[in-house]
Amino acid sequence: MRKHYFFILLCVFTLLANCSGGEDAPVITENTNTAVKTGKLTGKVMSQNGTKPVGGASVFTFDDKYKIYHTTSDSGGNFTLDAPAGNRTIYIQTGNGTNFRTEIPAMVKDNETVALDASQTKLNQVAKIAYVKGTYDKIEDIIQTLGYTATEINNNDLANMNTIAQYDIIFLNCGSRNSYYTNPALYAAIDANLAIFVANGGSIYASDWDVAYLVGGTTNTNNCSLPGGFVPDSKLCSKNIGNSGNVSATVNNAGLTSALGFNNLNIDYDLGTWQKIINYDPAYWEVLVKESSTNDALMIRTNHFAATGIPVTPIGNAPNTTFVTVCVTLPGNIQISLSVPQAVVPYLVALGATVGPCSGSSNSGYIYYTTFHNHASGNIGNAGTILQYVILNL
């Protein structure tokens, strides 16, 4: 019996010795080397025809766990993206990516820099674009100089919802709304259709006198709260009282300043008069360019349009796209709207992204209104670069 007792004590002692971490005891360690291997991609974002650098473009990719790696092209179109090593898809976009974007397969090499070829980093046109011919503005010329295409339509087309629903962007050139009072039924249909178009995600550019499409009336709008239009009169008033000549202007948006590479410019209003913004709702409109001495708004935009009773209508490429707009929070608590493949959305949402744009009404497209435009004389100066930005960010 005593032999069994000593044998048991010996076993217990042996077990305790092994558990105490003696010289021959196994040691379990945790691998803490979890840092993602990264490299750099460099390139230059260019317009479709390769002639114009594109500033302010988002360039991004994801790692295997869908963490985003993001940068922005400078005013010369140049970018350097820190990216996770391996085979990646690189996305290049302007605006929220719904209208202009490019996807590039790239091999990112650990701790190396890879230069992307200029042929890869051209910004592709996804949107279908239309324009209404004007008297004093030819925004279509700037669209073409960037290498993109637009289809000419007219006011009869604007009155046909099936026609305009084919497009993602419509440009309304100054001087195209010139017969409102002679054909009010036509323009009532146009106003209703533009409301449907924007409320369902379509975007609009209107310049100078064509503010009338927004707030009513015809060219040379000289009063507020005129009949017609689709933007509430409380949101905007513009009168045809601007004087011709040079106006010193300031860019009022940090992203636009970075994309342009300047924040001061002179705008030559070469017509006899132009539409001066008298008042606007600052909660509804964002001022992008203002007059330096008076702080009067010269270019504004909104994506806050909403109205009751608007029918749900598929617009442009929306029915066929496999991309979804999401709001992603970058380091520094910076929020940015991007278009991403539908398949990755659940993973991004799990990491904190939200579906839809970061600001504005969830379904609204953009409305850009500019008091200046591509002048009849062709004398546009630095304002031409701003209009290029407008085209690519609608």
ABEGO torsion letter per residue (X at the ends): XAAAAAAAAAAAAAAAAAAAGBAABBBBBBBABABBBBBBBBBBBBBAAGABBBBGBBBBBBBAAGBBBBBBBBAAGBBBBBBBBEBBBBBBBBEAGAABBBBBBBBBBBGBBBBBBAAAABBBBABBBBBBBBAABBAAAAAAAAGBBBBBBBAAAAABAAAAAABABBBBBBGABAAAAABAAAAAAAAAAAAAAAAAGBBBBBBEAAAAAAAEEBBGBABBGBBEEABBAAABBBBBABBBEBBBBBBABAAAAAAAGBABBBBBBABABBBBBABBBAAABBBABBBAAAGBBABBBBAABBBBGBBBBBBEAAAABABBBBBBBBBGGBBBBBBBBAAAAAAAAAAGBBBEBABEBAABBBBBBBABBBBAAGBAEAAAAAAAAAAAAX
